[in-house]
Amino acid sequence: MQKSKYMLANERDQQWGLTVSTVGYEEIGPGEPYPTRGHADGYYFNLEEGRELNEYQLLYIPEGSGIFHSTTVPETELREGDMFLLFPGEWHSYHPRPEQGWKSYWIGFKGKNIDDRVNLGFLRKDKPIYHIGYSYEIVHLYEQAFATANEEQASSQQMLAGIVNYLIGIMYSLERNIEFNKNHAHVDMVKRARLRIYEALESSLTIQQIAEEMGVSYSNFRKLFKEYTGLSPATYQQDLKLLRAKELLSTTNLSVKEIAYKLNFDSPDYFSAKFKIKTGRKPSDMRQKK
């Protein structure tokens, strides 16, 4: 069983930053031939010869298993609940295990929006497979994309671009959280540390003291905290203090100097400098606009 839809994008659609070219679903039973026929030119491929695409494709396997390999990645197992990303210009080949088959969804797309994420290292050719498990939400998004493509209403490309971005965001987040949650102790520690930082914004509590409270070395604490939040604990603490400063500037009559010392900045000048870097405005400017 196969259903697929191919899309066109005009020049205005391309200016949006992401356009979708194909979306579909395929169900391969045990022993059935693969790849199936019925794909548009440039999409069908021979398993031995593989192929290169001129676009990205994001595939999801809610059931079954298979094999994937590319120029960058050696032969690797695809498990039930995996998503994998194909890159433009990157040779690849993949197939379900003959004895098991699979169900798979795909969506093909291109654009500066995705190129930028690849160039910044969020999406990498050497890590195309994401282990996320079964997700009804992801299945629903693929089905919504197929329905949108079939209807071809005005601005359907913009709707499809939003679905692709949502799919990639969920994929990225799910895998990271699955990995983190394999060690509940570390996740719990970071969550407790974040709460501790928040509760102590107006105290002189240091990150080193928090690490001691958590029972780990500062270097290990900093590493785990940054892996989970994307920020060092010191940056996280400072950013929260600056958010609290904005609140105090907006809701109290405390002077800039009083707020700086209340939040334990080294000096009012240091506070003002950090505040301007973060918000683009001086604290006094914000107070004047109150």
ABEGO torsion letter per residue (X at the ends): XBBBBBBBBBAAAAAAGBBBABBBBBBBBBGBBOBBBGBBBGABBBAAAEBBBABBBBBBBABEBBBBBBAABBBBBBBBGBBBBBBBGBBBBBBBBAAAEBBBBBBBBBEAAAAAAAAAGABBAABABBBAEBBAAAAAAAAAAAAAAAAGBBGAAAAAAAAAAAAAAAAAAAAAAAAAAABAAAAAAAAAAAAAAAAAAABABBAAAAAAAAGBBAAAAAAAAAAAAGBBAAAAAAAAAAAAAAAAAAABABBAAAAAAAAGBABAAAAAAAAAAAAGBBAAAAAAAX
